[in-house]
Amino acid sequence: MSDHRNDVEELEAKSATAARLFDIRRIIGGLFVVYGITVTIAGITASDADLEKAQDININLWTGLGMLALGLFFLVWLKLRPTAPPAPTTPATATTPATSATPGTPPAPPAPPAE
């Protein structure tokens, strides 16, 4: 029984690590930074003809800088407020069907005493 419990605890730790690794803020922030760098480079290397088409506003440069700022915001947010690991569940604190209820519903009444 002890081996089974150790296996379960090990799998829970791996699951928590995987959840932190694939946090949506990391994915969104990374994509915005990569695309922001690409679009910013396109804005820096824009020709006069490209600027003339956009009424002398370097749209790629401004959009790229905005994307970089947003991506860095997500990554800093991830660094400052990392995902909390889930609380360890022990048999004594596990919820039972009688005590678990959905939010907003009253708990189940206690069982009548046995005669």
Rosetta blueprint (number, residue, H / E / L):
1 M L
2 S H
3 D H
4 H H
5 R H
6 N H
7 D H
8 V H
9 E H
10 E H
11 L H
12 E H
13 A H
14 K H
15 S H
16 A H
17 T H
18 A H
19 A H
20 R H
21 L H
22 F L
23 D L
24 I H
25 R H
26 R H
27 I H
28 I H
29 G H
30 G H
31 L H
32 F H
33 V H
34 V H
35 Y H
36 G H
37 I H
38 T H
39 V H
40 T H
41 I H
42 A H
43 G H
44 I H
45 T L
46 A L
47 S L
48 D H
49 A H
50 D H
51 L H
52 E H
53 K H
54 A L
55 Q L
56 D L
57 I L
58 N L
59 I H
60 N H
61 L H
62 W H
63 T H
64 G H
65 L H
66 G H
67 M H
68 L H
69 A H
70 L H
71 G H
72 L H
73 F H
74 F H
75 L H
76 V H
77 W H
78 L H
79 K H
80 L H
81 R L
82 P L
83 T L
84 A L
85 P L
86 P L
87 A L
88 P L
89 T L
90 T L
91 P L
92 A L
93 T L
94 A L
95 T L
96 T L
97 P L
98 A L
99 T L
100 S L
101 A L
102 T L
103 P L
104 G L
105 T L
106 P L
107 P L
108 A L
109 P L
110 P L
111 A L
112 P L
113 P L
114 A L
115 E L
